[in-house]
Amino acid sequence: MVQKTIASISINGELGLNLHSLNNEGGEGNQTLTRQVTIVDENGKIYTVNAVSGDMVKHIQARHLYNIAKEKGLPLCEKCKVFNANRISGDDEFTKITIDKKNEEILDMLIEKCIIDDMEGILITNNNKNLPRKSCAEFGWLVGLPNKVKTETYFHVKLVPNAGEQIGDESSNQGQNVIYRPANSGIYALVSNFDIYRIGYNEITREYPIGDEERKNRYKAFMESLLYTFVKPEGALRNTQNPHITSFKGIISISTSTVPAPTISPINSNYIEQITEVAENINLINKEIIEIKQFNNMSEFTQIMAELINNYEPYKLK
């Protein structure tokens, strides 16, 4: 069977999360502060809602990609092997072998050496360089929909027997502590875009320094990591506030050429109809370039992702 090619993919949807605290601003005293953002809906109304930053969502996806790469023996630089945030910029071996190399040669070596630096992006600062490697993944904020999200604060206490009689060094944090922690519940708007054609692509030379089979392996690993990002969204306070995932519905747009996959935020209540119509209009110009796949629950989403992993391969720029 001839596999279809996929150049870019956009996932837009509404994710139902309950009693989570995946992303917090920090704390004031004994109060953990949940992350809040201000948004404007399609009618111009302003709302302040709970949100999970795109940085956190991308970190979740990168963690899953790391696990897949380790399991399948895909290439990782020395720092990515231990999931160090500095990645290849902290790799002493890479620093030594690239000291006299040109920028295009450095990018070739990076792409060959590490799947995470290739697809997740990095600013290469080795040897006083300032060489960017753009990420294939683009995540927006996971934003609570107005009137469909709520944050409550709960009282927690560390139990200490005979707390009133305890005398000791307060700096060691051995006394009885009172803590206030948030729990967020709601429907969250997701926007995301993924440039699959850029897997293994050197934007200076306009060539792919890795072979087609290696690109396919990286594509499959990348798409798997996207799937697991929504099956298990890691984040803060999961040890006692593991999110209740109750729903996931939305639309996936797929581009089979350099035409971008359309995306519209679920903050707009008509986003599914709008994306579908945009895709139809683009296909009037470029026949059958954009595919649309709608899903109504997590099961349907995983089925679509499995189809994309098994029946598609990454588009290659000519």
N, C-alpha and C positions, 0 to 999 in steps of 0.2 A: 504494500500500500504506500502510495506517495504521500509523504507528510506535508501538511500545510506549513507555511512560514508565518511567524508572528514578529512584527517589528516593534510594536508598543501595545501596552494594555493599560486600561484605566478601570479601577474598581471604585465604585461609588455606592454607598449603602447606609443603612441604619442598623446599628449594633446595640442590642439591649443588654446592659450591664447593671447588676444590682449589688448593693452593699460592698462596693469596692473603694479602694483608696490608692489607685495605681500611680497617681502623680500628685505630689504635694509641693507647695511653695517653700516649705521649711517649717519653722516653729517659733512661737513667742512664748517664753516660759514653758509651761507644761501643756500648751495648746498646739497641736499640729494643724497647720493651715492648708486647706485644700486649694488646688489651682483654679482660679476663676478668670474668665475672659469676657470681653464685651463684643457682641456681634450685632449685625444689622440684617434683618430678614428681607425678603423680596419686596415687602411693602414699606420698607424704610423705618420700621420700628426697631428700637434699640433694646437689647436684653443683656443681662449679665448672667452667665451660665458656667457650670462646672465643665472642665475640659481636661484632656490628656494631650500633652504636647506631641508634635510630630517627631521631636527628638526621642521621646520615650517609645513611640510606636516603632520608629526605625531601629532603636536599640533592641527591641523585642525581636524584630525580624532578623537583625544581624546575629543575635544570640542563636536563633534557630539555624541560621546558615552556618554558623561556626560548628554547631553540633553535627550537622549533616556532612560538612566537609571533613571533620575528624573521622566520622563513621565510614565514609566512602573513600577516604584516602586522597581527597582533592588537595592541591597545593596550598600551603599556608606559609607566610613568612614567620620568622622566629617569634615575634611579638604576638602575632595573631594566633599562634599555636597555644598561647596561654591567655588569649582574649584580652590582651593589654590594649588600652585605649589609644596609645601612641602608635600602634600598628607598625607599618614598615618604616616610619620616621624614627622609631626607636631601635631598629634592627642594625646592630653594629656591622654585621657582615655586608649588608646591602650598602651601608654608608661607605665601606672600604672599596667595594668593587665598582661603585659609581662615581668615585671622586673626580675622574677625568672624562666622564661621559657627557655627551650632548643630551639635551632634554628629550629628544625623540628616542634616543637609545635607553635612557632611564625609564621612560614609559613602557617601552618594549620589555625591559627586564622586570619591571613591576608586574605587568600583566601576566607574564610567564610564571612569576614566582608565587603570586598570592591571589586566590579567588576572592577574598574579602576586600582587599585593596582595589582589585579590579572592579568589582560590582558595587561596593558600598561607598567608594570615593575616599580621597585623602588629599591633604595638602602636603606635598613632599618637601620637607625642610632639611633633609640631609645635606651636609656640605654647604650650608648657608643658601640652599636653593629656596625658591618660592614657586614650586611647580604644582598646579592643581590637577587632580584626577577626579572628574565629575562623577557623581553617583548615578547608577542606573535606576535607583529607587528614589521616588519623591513622595513623601507623606505630608499631608496637611494635618492640622490639629484635629483630634477626635473631639468634636464639640457637642455638648448637650443641646438637644433641640428645645427651643423655648416652650415652657409649660409642659415639658415632658421629662424634666430632670429635677432632682431634689437632693439637697445635702443636709444631713443631720449630724450632730456631734454627740458622741457617747462618752460616758464616764468610765474610766478604767483605773484600777488600783493594783499596785504590787503588794501582795499579802506578806506581811512580816509578823510572825508570832510575837506576842507581847510587845507590840510596836511602841507602846507608851513607855516601856522600860528600857528601850534600846538607846545606848549611848555609844557614839563612835565617831569616826572621821567622816563628816558629811561629804567630803570630796570623793570618797570611795563609792558613793551612791548605794549604800547598803540599807538605808532607811526605807520607810514606807513612802511610796511615790503615788501621787494622784496625777493621772494623765487624761487629757481630752483628745479624742481622735475622731476624724470625720468618716462618715460612710456615705457614699454617693450612689444614687440609683437613677436610671433613666435610659432614654433612647439617644444614642450618640451618632452624629453625622460623620461619615468617613469620606474623604477624598484622597485619592492616591493615583500616581501614574508611574509606569515602569517602562523605560526605554530598553527593550530587549536587544535591539540591533547593536547597542553599544557594548554588549558583553564581548570582552577581548579586543575592543577597537581602540587603536592609537589615533587620537584626533590630530596629531601633528603630521604623521606620515600618511594618514588616511588608509591604513592597512590593518590587517589582523595578524599579529605575530604568533597566534596560536592556531592550531588546526581546527577543522570543522567538528571533529569528534569531541575534542576538548570543549569547544563552545557548547555543544549539545549537553555534555555532562554538567557544565556550569549552569546552563539554562534550567535543566531539570532540578538541580539543587536549589537554585534561586526561587523557582516557582513553588517547590516544596516548602521552603522557608516562609513564603507568603501565606500558604495554606495554614501552616502551623501557627502563624502570628495571630490568627483569629480563632483557631481551635484552643490555643492556650496563650492568652495575652499576659505575659509576665510583667512585673512592675513592683511598686512599693507595697509593703505590708501584706504580701500574699500569704505569709505563714499563718495569719489569723483572719484575713479578710480576702480570701480567694473569691474572685468575682463569680456571681451567679449569672451565667450567660443564658439569657432567655429567648433571644431572637436575633436573627440576622437576615435582612432582606435588602435587595438592591439590584444593581445592574453592572455588568462587565462589558466594556467596549473594547474591541480588538481591532488593531490596524495591521494589515498585511503588507503595508508599504511605508514609506516615509511620511505619509499623511498622519497627523497626530490622532490618537484615539480620543474622542470627545469626552469631556468631563464637566459636570455641573453639580454643585453642592446639594446634598439633601436638605440643607437649610431652606432651599426652594422646594416647596411641597410638590411641585410638578416636575421634579428633576428627571424621573424615569421617562415621562412623555417627551420632555425637552431633549434628552440625550438621544432617544429613539428617532425623533424628527431630524435632529442635526445629522445623525448617521445616514438617514435616508437621503437628505439633501446632498451630503458629501458623495454618496454613491451615485447620484445623478451626474456628478462631474467625473468621478473616477469609479467606474462600475465595479461593484462588489469588493470595494477596498475595506470597508468597515463591517465587522460582524457585531451583533448585539446578543448578549445572553443574559436573561433576567433570572433572578433566584428569589425564593420566598422564605427560605429557611437555611440553616447551616448544612443540612443534608444535601440540598440542591447546590449550594455553593461548593461543597467539597467534590460533588460529582462533576461540576464544570471544570474545576481546577484539575482534577484527575484526567479529564479529557484533554485539557491544554497541555499537560505534562506528557501524556502518552502519544498524542497525535499531532503535535506541532514541533517545529524546530526553529531556532533563532534566525531571523532575517539577516542577510548579509549584504552590506552596501557594496555596490559595484565600483 
